[in-house]
C-alpha cells in the first residue's frame, strides 16, 4: 500500500465515522480492523525510517527526506488513531444504550 492509498483509506474511514450512527455493527468492526491494520503499517514504516536514520552513512538531504516521511506517517497514524478511538466510543455508547 502506498501513501496515497493510505490517505484514501483514511478519508474513507473519516467519512464513515461522520455517519457512524448509521453504520451497522459489521461495518463498524470492519472499519476498526482496517484502521488498526493501517496504524500498524504506519508504525512499522516509522520504525523502518528510524533504522535508516540510525545508519551513519545517510547524508543531510536524505536525512531531511526521511524525517519528512516520518512526520507524514506520524500524522497519518495519529489521524487513524482518532478514527479508532471514535469508533470504539460509538460502539461503547451503542452497547450501553442497548
C-alpha positions in Angstrom: 0.0 0.0 0.0 1.4 3.4 -1.0 1.0 6.6 0.9 -1.8 7.8 -1.5 -3.7 4.6 -0.8 -3.2 5.2 2.9 -4.6 8.7 2.7 -7.5 7.5 0.6 -8.4 4.8 3.2 -8.0 7.4 6.0 -10.5 9.7 4.2 -12.9 6.8 3.7 -12.6 5.9 7.4 -13.2 9.6 8.4 -16.3 9.7 6.2 -17.7 6.5 7.7 -17.0 7.9 11.1 -19.1 11.1 10.3 -22.0 8.8 9.7 -21.1 6.3 12.4 -24.6 6.3 13.8 -25.8 4.8 10.5 -23.1 2.1 10.4 -24.0 -1.4 11.1 -22.0 -3.3 13.7 -20.3 -5.3 10.9 -19.3 -2.0 9.1 -18.0 -0.5 12.3 -16.0 -3.7 13.1 -14.6 -3.8 9.5 -13.6 -0.1 9.7 -12.0 -0.6 13.1 -10.0 -3.6 11.8 -8.8 -1.6 8.8 -7.8 1.3 11.0 -5.9 -1.0 13.3 -4.1 -2.5 10.4 -3.2 0.9 9.0 -1.9 2.1 12.4 0.3 -1.0 12.5 1.6 -0.3 9.0 2.3 3.3 9.8 4.1 2.2 13.0 6.2 -0.2 11.0 7.1 2.5 8.4 8.1 4.9 11.2 10.4 2.2 12.8 11.9 1.4 9.4 12.6 5.1 8.7 14.2 5.4 12.2 16.5 2.5 11.3 17.5 4.3 8.1 18.4 7.4 10.2 20.5 5.3 12.5 22.7 4.5 9.5 25.6 6.9 9.8 26.1 7.0 6.0 22.9 8.9 5.4 23.7 12.4 4.1 21.9 15.5 5.2 19.4 15.8 2.2 18.5 12.1 2.6 18.0 12.6 6.4 15.7 15.5 5.7 13.6 13.4 3.3 13.4 10.5 5.8 12.4 12.8 8.6 9.7 14.4 6.4 8.4 10.9 5.6 8.4 10.0 9.2 6.4 13.1 10.1 3.9 12.2 7.4 3.4 8.7 8.8 3.2 10.0 12.3 0.4 12.4 11.3 -1.5 9.7 9.4 -1.1 7.3 12.3 -2.5 10.0 14.7 -5.5 10.6 12.4 -6.2 6.9 12.1 -5.9 6.6 15.9 -8.6 9.2 16.2 -10.9 7.2 13.9 -10.2 4.1 16.0 -11.0 5.9 19.3 -14.2 7.4 18.0 -15.4 4.1 16.6 -14.7 2.4 19.9 -16.6 5.2 21.8 -19.5 4.8 19.4 -19.6 1.1 20.0 -19.5 1.6 23.8 -22.4 4.1 23.6 -24.4 1.7 21.4 -23.7 -1.2 23.8 -24.7 0.9 26.8 -27.9 2.0 25.0 -28.9 -1.5 24.2 
